[in-house]
Amino acid sequence: MTAPSGTPPSGTPASAHSAPYPPPQVRYAPGRHTQVFVASTLYGTATLAAALDAGLFPAADRRILLIANNAANPETTPAVDAMAGFAQLRSRFDDVRDWNHAIRPLHPAAWEPRAEDVPLWERHLRLLWDLGADRLTLVVESVQVSPARALVQLFPDAALHVYADGLMSYGPTRNKLSSFVGTRVERLLHPDLLPGVRPMLLTEFGVPPEIVPAEELKKVLAELSAAAGPDLPDGGSSPALLLGQYLAALQILTAQEEEELHVRMLRGAAGLGHRDVVFKPHPMASARVSRLLEDEAERLGVTLTVLDSPVLAEVLYERLRPALVAGAFSTALMTASALYGLPVATVGTGTLLERLTPYENSNRVPVTIADALLPSLDDPDAVRRWRAPTAAEAQEKLGGLLTAVGFTMQPRIHARRRPEVERWLAAELDADTWRYFKRRRLTVEGLPGGVPKRLAFVPRSPAVRRVARRARALRRRLR
């Protein structure tokens, strides 16, 4: 059989983190059951390990961990299996395979097979991974984007499970899924980061959510902490921990604005009396950010430690037991609160709510959660008073709000929720909740809070739109 396009030629060298794993010594007979777990992050791998430890997956003849490196430049970015602690997680699986190696030189975040090539690719992958005629179960991350979307197409007969490790699971599905994919999903596995609040992801297909127990997840994260080595700072002083963001690359903020956001975190922590601060930059952040923070720390009289090696925030929670965790809208803020009971604070969410474009940007729900639930670092008294909400309090504060924001982001996908959202907006839209919505969006969708009903035809009128376009073009020419 001729190798499919993208299969590496014989003898082509592979990078250290994308080298193929040796084939298993045992050939699996037809009819066996194989589970394939797809992971692109160490935290995602830890979530899968916790689910397995909790018995959330039935026994199988073989379990494969399929690693995907979705970085923009995977050749220069370490994959999951190159990170400290991976060896501890690897023990849950029989084999490890590399998705980047299987399809190189194609990029895993961008490639999808053509429909006519699916049978050829499936046959190739079954041979490459020694699957034979095994019955497959696929456990994937974001099913609406590749590599998960590609794998779902390549194995059309596989049972399908989705797992989520972030706050985006509380928002709508990013893109409309075909019934071929959506109806195959049997459940959504997720850590309970917002007790009392049900995820919205995949609810259009009636997919039931299932919680990965916090106790099991913490045990797995403790294993990663033990394997992290002695290079981490000493946690005896209980420092404030600042979580860097990577918003400039997403074109949400400029590079300078992102730097200023990190400096605001440092100033806020110092204003609360923290003299020992640890900054965990995003793995893709520039060194310029660190230098700017170091200059500000010297001015404030704060001892600043900038972590040089990539490490999970949860490992730092285990090691440092920080007195405060501050960030913008990172999922790690909620794991700090929900799993470890640590004080948390957020910075810059108001600006981010304004800057996120388009409105259906999938980061909108995490920013909304952080803004609505967590105290602002700019208000020291609020940070001191804050405590993690109970399940009932979280549901009361976030349940209707997230449904309304999620529906406004994807009204076609969740059309059946319109009456519920209209009632919520009519009752709850006020000075405190307006910042989560855009009047133009509400108007276009005919929702409460838009322009008055007698003027609702205006945004939909082709004539009005032509006049508006001409006016904007004329203003650009005059400028």
C-alpha positions in Angstrom: 0.0 0.0 0.0 1.3 3.4 -0.9 1.8 5.6 2.2 -0.7 8.5 2.5 0.3 12.0 1.9 2.1 13.4 5.0 3.7 10.0 6.0 7.4 10.5 6.6 9.7 8.9 4.2 11.9 6.0 5.4 15.1 7.2 7.1 13.8 10.7 7.7 15.2 11.8 11.1 12.7 12.9 13.8 13.1 15.4 16.5 13.5 14.2 20.1 10.0 14.9 21.2 8.3 13.6 18.0 10.3 10.4 17.5 8.1 7.3 16.9 7.6 5.0 19.8 8.7 1.4 19.3 5.9 -0.9 18.2 4.4 -3.2 20.8 5.7 -6.7 21.1 2.3 -8.2 21.2 -0.1 -8.4 18.2 -3.7 -7.8 19.2 -6.3 -10.1 17.8 -9.3 -8.9 15.9 -12.3 -8.1 18.0 -10.3 -6.7 20.9 -11.3 -3.4 22.5 -8.7 -0.5 22.4 -9.2 2.9 24.0 -7.3 5.8 22.4 -6.8 8.9 24.7 -5.8 12.0 22.9 -3.8 14.7 24.9 -2.0 17.9 24.0 -1.2 19.2 27.4 0.2 17.8 30.7 -2.9 19.0 32.6 -5.1 17.2 30.1 -3.1 14.0 30.5 -3.5 14.4 34.3 -7.2 14.7 33.9 -7.3 11.5 31.9 -5.2 9.7 34.5 -7.5 10.9 37.2 -10.5 9.6 35.3 -8.9 6.2 34.8 -7.9 6.1 38.5 -11.5 6.9 39.4 -12.8 4.0 37.3 -14.7 6.2 34.9 -13.6 4.0 31.9 -14.4 0.3 31.6 -11.7 -2.2 31.3 -10.1 -2.5 27.8 -7.6 -4.9 26.2 -5.3 -2.0 25.4 -5.0 1.7 26.2 -3.1 4.1 24.0 -2.1 7.7 24.9 -1.9 9.6 21.6 0.1 12.8 22.1 -0.5 15.8 19.9 1.7 18.9 19.9 -0.6 21.7 18.7 1.9 24.6 19.2 2.4 27.0 16.3 6.0 25.6 15.9 5.9 22.1 17.3 9.5 21.5 16.1 10.8 23.9 18.8 8.2 23.4 21.5 8.4 20.5 23.9 5.6 18.0 23.7 3.8 16.5 26.6 6.1 13.5 26.9 9.1 15.8 27.4 7.7 17.5 30.5 8.6 16.6 34.1 6.1 14.1 35.6 5.0 12.5 32.3 6.6 9.2 33.3 4.3 9.0 36.3 1.2 9.6 34.1 2.4 7.2 31.4 2.0 4.2 33.7 -1.8 4.3 33.2 -1.4 3.5 29.5 -0.1 0.4 27.6 1.4 2.4 24.7 2.2 6.0 23.7 1.9 7.2 20.1 2.7 10.5 18.5 0.1 12.1 16.3 2.5 14.7 14.9 4.8 11.9 13.7 1.9 10.0 12.1 0.9 12.9 9.9 4.1 14.9 9.5 4.9 17.3 7.8 1.3 18.4 8.2 0.3 20.5 11.2 -2.1 18.8 13.7 -4.0 21.9 14.4 -4.8 22.7 10.8 -5.0 19.3 8.9 -8.1 17.3 8.2 -8.4 14.4 5.8 -10.4 14.7 2.5 -13.5 12.6 2.6 -12.2 10.3 -0.2 -8.9 9.7 1.7 -10.5 8.6 5.0 -10.5 4.8 4.2 -6.8 5.0 3.2 -5.8 7.0 6.3 -7.8 4.7 8.6 -6.0 1.6 7.2 -2.7 3.3 7.5 -3.2 4.3 11.1 -4.5 0.9 12.1 -1.3 -0.6 10.6 1.0 2.1 12.1 -0.5 1.7 15.6 -1.0 -2.0 15.4 -4.8 -1.7 15.9 -5.8 -4.5 13.5 -9.5 -4.9 13.6 -9.9 -3.7 17.2 -13.1 -2.1 18.3 -12.1 1.5 19.2 -13.1 4.1 21.8 -11.8 7.6 21.2 -11.4 10.0 24.1 -10.7 13.5 22.7 -10.3 17.1 23.8 -12.0 19.9 21.8 -14.0 17.8 19.4 -14.9 20.9 17.3 -11.3 21.5 16.2 -8.4 19.4 15.0 -6.7 17.1 15.8 -9.9 15.7 17.5 -12.1 16.5 14.5 -9.7 14.8 12.2 -9.5 11.6 14.3 -13.3 11.5 14.6 -13.5 11.4 10.8 -10.7 8.9 10.4 -12.4 6.4 12.8 -16.1 6.7 11.9 -17.1 3.6 13.8 -15.3 4.5 17.1 -17.3 5.3 20.2 -16.6 8.9 21.2 -16.1 10.5 24.6 -15.0 14.2 25.2 -13.1 15.5 28.2 -12.6 19.1 29.2 -10.0 20.6 31.5 -10.9 24.2 31.3 -13.5 26.9 31.8 -14.5 26.8 28.1 -16.6 23.7 28.9 -19.1 26.1 30.6 -19.7 27.9 27.3 -21.3 26.8 24.1 -19.7 24.5 21.5 -17.3 26.8 19.5 -18.6 25.7 16.0 -21.7 23.9 14.9 -21.0 20.2 14.8 -22.5 17.8 12.3 -25.0 15.2 13.6 -22.5 12.6 12.5 -20.1 13.8 15.3 -22.5 15.3 17.9 -24.7 12.2 18.2 -21.7 9.9 18.7 -20.5 11.7 21.8 -21.6 9.6 24.8 -20.5 11.9 27.6 -18.4 15.0 28.6 -15.9 14.4 31.4 -14.8 17.5 33.3 -13.3 18.6 36.6 -15.9 20.3 38.9 -14.3 23.8 38.8 -17.7 25.5 39.4 -19.6 23.3 41.8 -23.3 23.6 41.2 -22.9 24.9 37.5 -23.5 22.4 34.6 -21.3 22.8 31.5 -23.0 24.1 28.4 -20.6 22.4 26.0 -22.4 19.8 23.7 -25.8 20.2 25.5 -27.4 20.8 22.0 -26.9 17.0 21.5 -28.0 16.1 25.0 -24.5 14.9 26.0 -24.5 14.3 29.8 -21.7 15.7 31.8 -19.7 13.5 34.2 -17.4 14.9 36.9 -13.8 13.7 37.3 -13.5 13.5 41.1 -11.4 16.3 42.7 -9.8 13.8 45.1 -8.4 11.7 42.2 -7.3 14.7 40.3 -5.4 16.1 43.3 -3.7 12.8 43.8 -2.4 12.8 40.2 -1.3 16.4 40.5 0.6 15.5 43.7 2.5 12.9 41.6 3.5 15.6 39.2 4.6 17.8 42.0 6.8 15.1 43.5 8.4 14.6 40.0 9.1 18.3 39.4 12.5 18.1 41.0 14.3 20.5 43.4 14.6 23.5 41.0 11.3 25.2 42.1 11.5 28.0 44.7 11.1 27.2 48.4 7.5 27.5 49.5 8.3 28.2 53.1 7.3 31.9 52.8 3.9 31.3 51.1 4.5 33.8 48.3 1.9 35.5 46.1 1.8 33.6 42.7 1.1 35.6 39.5 -0.1 33.7 36.5 1.1 35.2 33.2 -1.2 35.4 30.2 -0.6 35.1 26.5 -3.1 37.6 25.2 -0.9 39.5 22.7 -0.6 36.4 20.4 -4.4 36.1 20.5 -4.6 39.8 19.4 -6.7 40.6 22.4 -4.2 43.0 23.9 -1.0 44.6 22.5 2.3 43.3 23.7 2.7 46.5 25.8 -0.8 46.2 27.3 0.0 42.6 28.2 3.1 43.7 30.0 1.2 46.4 31.8 -1.3 43.7 32.9 1.4 41.7 34.5 2.8 44.8 36.2 -0.7 45.5 37.6 -0.7 42.0 39.1 2.6 42.8 40.8 1.4 46.1 42.1 -1.8 44.6 43.4 0.0 41.9 45.2 2.4 44.4 46.8 -0.5 46.6 47.8 -1.9 43.7 49.7 1.3 43.4 51.7 3.0 40.5 49.8 6.8 41.0 49.7 7.6 37.6 48.2 6.2 37.1 44.7 6.6 34.3 42.2 5.7 35.0 38.5 4.8 32.1 36.3 5.1 33.3 32.7 3.2 31.7 29.9 5.5 29.3 28.1 5.4 31.5 24.9 5.9 34.8 26.7 8.9 37.0 25.8 11.8 37.7 28.1 10.9 41.4 27.9 8.0 40.8 30.2 10.2 39.4 32.9 12.7 42.3 32.8 9.8 44.8 33.1 8.5 43.0 36.1 11.9 42.8 37.7 12.4 46.6 37.4 9.0 47.2 39.0 9.7 44.7 41.8 12.9 46.6 42.6 11.0 49.8 42.7 8.3 48.3 45.0 10.9 46.6 47.3 9.4 43.1 46.4 11.4 39.9 46.1 10.5 38.6 42.7 11.2 35.0 41.4 10.5 34.4 37.7 10.2 30.7 36.8 12.4 29.7 33.9 11.2 26.2 33.3 7.6 25.2 32.2 5.6 23.8 35.1 1.9 23.4 35.8 0.4 26.0 38.1 -1.1 23.2 40.1 2.4 21.9 40.8 3.2 25.2 42.3 0.1 25.1 44.5 1.3 21.8 45.9 4.9 23.0 46.4 4.4 26.7 47.4 1.0 26.8 49.1 0.8 30.5 47.9 -0.9 33.1 50.0 -2.6 34.5 46.9 -3.0 33.4 43.2 -3.6 36.3 40.8 -4.2 36.2 37.0 -6.6 37.4 34.3 -8.9 34.6 33.5 -6.8 31.4 33.6 -8.5 28.1 34.4 -5.7 27.7 37.0 -7.4 30.5 39.0 -10.5 28.2 39.5 -8.4 25.1 40.2 -6.6 27.1 42.9 -10.0 28.0 44.5 -12.0 24.8 43.8 -9.3 22.2 44.4 -6.9 23.8 46.8 -8.9 26.4 48.7 -6.4 29.1 47.9 -7.3 32.9 47.8 -7.5 34.2 44.3 -7.9 37.5 42.5 -8.3 38.7 38.9 -7.0 41.7 36.9 -8.1 43.3 33.7 -11.3 41.4 33.0 -13.3 44.6 32.3 -10.9 45.5 29.5 -10.8 42.0 28.1 -14.6 41.8 28.0 -14.5 44.9 25.7 -11.6 43.7 23.6 -12.8 40.2 22.8 -13.8 39.9 19.2 -15.8 38.5 17.6 -18.5 38.3 20.3 -18.6 34.5 20.0 -14.9 34.3 20.9 -14.6 31.2 23.1 -12.6 33.1 25.7 -15.6 35.2 26.5 -17.1 32.6 28.9 -13.8 32.2 31.0 -13.5 36.0 31.2 -17.1 36.3 32.2 -16.7 33.7 35.0 -13.6 35.4 36.3 -15.2 38.8 36.3 -18.5 37.7 37.9 -17.1 35.4 40.5 -13.6 36.5 41.5 -12.6 39.7 43.3 -10.6 42.3 41.5 -7.0 42.8 42.6 -7.6 46.5 42.2 -9.9 46.3 45.3 -7.8 45.1 48.2 -10.8 45.0 50.6 -12.8 42.7 48.2 -9.8 40.4 47.9 -9.5 40.1 51.7 -13.2 39.5 52.2 -13.7 37.0 49.3 -14.4 33.3 49.9 -15.2 30.6 47.5 -18.9 30.4 46.8 -21.0 27.4 47.7 -22.6 25.3 45.0 -25.9 27.1 45.5 -24.3 30.5 45.4 -22.4 29.7 42.3 -25.5 28.5 40.6 -27.5 31.5 41.6 -24.7 33.9 40.4 -23.6 32.1 37.2 -26.3 29.7 36.1 -28.5 32.2 34.2 -25.7 34.5 33.3 -23.6 31.8 31.5 -26.7 30.5 29.7 -27.5 34.0 28.5 -23.9 34.7 27.4 -23.6 31.3 25.8 -26.9 31.7 23.9 -25.9 35.2 22.7 -22.6 33.8 21.4 -24.2 30.8 19.5 -28.0 31.5 19.1 -28.4 29.1 16.2 -26.9 26.2 18.1 -29.0 26.8 21.2 -32.2 28.1 19.6 -34.3 26.1 22.1 -33.0 28.2 25.0 -34.3 31.5 23.6 -37.4 31.8 25.9 -35.3 31.1 28.9 -32.7 33.7 27.9 -35.3 36.3 27.1 -36.8 35.9 30.6 -33.4 36.2 32.2 -32.4 39.3 30.2 -35.7 41.0 30.9 -35.3 40.5 34.6 -31.5 40.7 35.2 -30.1 43.1 32.7 -28.8 46.0 34.7 -25.8 48.1 35.4 -23.9 45.1 36.9 -24.7 42.6 34.0 -24.6 44.9 31.0 -20.8 44.6 30.6 -21.2 40.9 29.6 -23.3 41.8 26.5 -23.2 44.1 23.5 -26.3 46.1 22.5 -25.7 45.5 18.9 -25.6 41.7 19.4 -28.8 41.8 21.4 -30.4 44.0 18.8 -29.4 41.7 15.9 -30.8 38.7 17.8 -34.0 40.5 18.8 -33.3 40.1 22.5 -34.2 42.3 25.5 -31.7 45.1 25.8 -31.5 45.7 22.1 -33.0 48.7 20.4 -36.8 49.2 20.9 -39.0 46.8 19.1 -40.4 49.5 16.8 -36.8 50.1 15.5 -35.8 46.4 15.4 -36.0 46.4 11.6 -33.1 48.9 11.3 -30.2 46.4 11.7 -31.9 44.0 9.4 -32.7 46.5 6.6 -30.5 46.2 3.5 -31.0 49.9 2.7 -29.9 51.0 6.1 -26.9 48.7 6.0 -25.9 50.2 2.6 -26.1 53.7 3.9 -24.0 52.7 7.0 -21.3 51.1 4.8 -21.1 54.2 2.6 -20.8 56.5 5.7 -18.0 54.3 7.1 -16.2 54.3 3.8 -16.5 58.1 3.5 -15.2 58.6 7.1 -12.2 56.4 6.3 -11.4 58.4 3.1 -11.7 61.7 5.1 -9.3 60.4 7.7 
